[in-house]
Amino acid sequence: MMIASVSAQVPQTASTPDAGPSGVPASAPQPQTQAQPAQPVVQDKVTISNAARALQEAAETATQTAKEAQGGDRQAQRKLVAEQARRIAR
């Protein structure tokens, strides 16, 4: 079996003295590009189950719970109150 590479050289055109960097004279009109219509953006919607939310809440740190409670998260506030009640009961 024989493998041979094939390559083609593209001849370079000489640019004129008043030509721009693309080799086209500066006074020549630039080709207009057609604007393509925007493609619709595909958005995925993710829903977390109640069990996953409960697990996530149970696994969060005390620092994170305190920050959420300070931010007005009612569930975090209840969790902090419950933890304080358990500490007092010991």
N, C-alpha and C positions, 0 to 999 in steps of 0.2 A: 504494500500500500504506500502511496506516495502523497505527501502533503505539500502543497505549494501555496504561498500567500499571494494574494492579488491586491495590488494597490494602484490607485489611479491618482495621478498628480493633476491638480487643478491649476490651469495656467493663470498667472496673476496678470491683471491688466495694469497698464501704466496709468497713473493718475495725472490729470492735467494740473498746471500750476495753481489754478483758482478752485481746485476741487477741495471739498471738505474731507474729513478723516475717513469717510466711507467710500471715497472715490467718486462721488457724485458731485457735479458742480454745485457750488453754494446757491446759485440762482435757480436751480432746478426745483420744481415743486416736490415736496415730500409726499410719499404715498400715504393715503389715509388708512388707518387701521379701523376695521369694523369692531365696534364695541359689542361684545357678546352679552346676551341677557344673563342676569345673575341666576345662578342655580339656587333652588330652594335649600335652605339650611335644614339638615336632618337633625332632630333633637331626640335623644333617648330619654325616657322617663324611668327613673329608678324608684321603686317603692320598697321601703324596709318594713318587714313584718313586725307585729307587736312583740313577738318573742325576741327578735333581734334587737329591738329598741330596749327592752327590759334588760337583756344581757349587756348591752352597751352602757346603760345607766348603772348597772351593778359593778361594772369593771372600771368605771372612771375613778380617778384619784380624789382624795379629800380636797386637795388644792383646787382641782378643776370644779368640783361641786361648789366650793366656797365662792369661786369667781362667778359661776353661773347664778348662784343665789344672790350675790351682790348686784348682778345685772338684772334681777327681777324674775328669774326663773322660779316659778311657784313650786314645781316638783323638787328642785334642788333645795329650796327653803324648807320644805317638809322633810326632806332627807336629813338635812342638818339638825333639825329639831329632834328627829327620831334618834339620831346618833348621840346627841347630847343627853337625851332621856336615858339611853342605855348606859352611858358613862356614869350618870348619877345613880342609877339603880344598882350598880356593882358594889 
